[in-house]
Amino acid sequence: MGKRAFIFPGQGAQYVGMAKEFYEQIPVCREVFETAGEATGLDVAALCFEENDKLNVTEYTQICMLTAEAAILKALEAAGVHADVTAGLSLGEYGALLAADVLSPSDAFYLIRKRGIYMQEAVPKGGAMTAVLGLDAAAVQKACEETGGLVSIANYNCPGQIVITGEAQAVAAAAQACVAAGAKRTIPLNVSGPFHSKMLAGAGKKLGEELDRAEIRDVKIPYVSNVTADYVTDKSLVRDLLVRQVSSPVRWQQSVERMLADGTDEFVEIGPGRTLRGFLRKIDRSAAVVNIDKMEDFDRYVNR
């Protein structure tokens, strides 16, 4: 018997109107948005559903994404669909923590709001991120090391797609070195800072102070950490991993490979877009991947 994984996307997949059908049609989903609003003091529904200039600003993007993911998760749980294991990419890891019942919704929404604020505040001038396509991890790592520590790997997304992060000029130089080493191409990312780099360590430290006040509960189902790409079953490890996650590489490819090796054969991407589905196809084309973004996706999956 195989295992089902719930997986949750990160920043960049957001769009105006995400999870609106769930909010309008399923009462427990509406309650999720209300809880998010109470925990953060924001009108999260308006931020998600109405045209605005904030949705793509990190301090708002993160709470909006998590709320949309949590609403769809609640709909699935209410329909009797549950996971055997869970994981999320960057902020999506908080969706995994909800699925694993490690955090209450109120604490998760409060923490992700603070995480977004601290990351936005910590963004230094002159930071950048670039995707490197078609080059193996060792060669990318070598190009980063040649910058003297100014650049590091931010994301191991899937075979042939690695993101580098750090000081802008050094990132550009590392990208050129990657092309010289055989990369098919490099793509500068339209982001507001060098996320998942040591330049964001201060944001992680502040987040740790908030985590000290949160209730971290027993892990109901195993979740896979971005930092270690391994299962977390001991709640005493959660705080440190979430602090480190802000400035550490997201080992998404390795996380998926860990779940595959343990018998996971169905992945359900919960939330906006199909980013993780695309990564999964490149990691293992034989794995079954379903995306639940809209109500029609939900109905098709639940009633299959």
Beta strands, then each sheet from edge to edge (+ up, - down):
strand 1: 3-8
strand 2: 85-88
strand 3: 127-133
strand 4: 151-158
strand 5: 161-167
strand 6: 185-188
strand 7: 223-224
strand 8: 231-232
strand 9: 264-270
strand 10: 288-292
sheet 1: 8+ 7- 2- 1- 9- 10-
sheet 2: 4+ 5- 3+ 6-
end
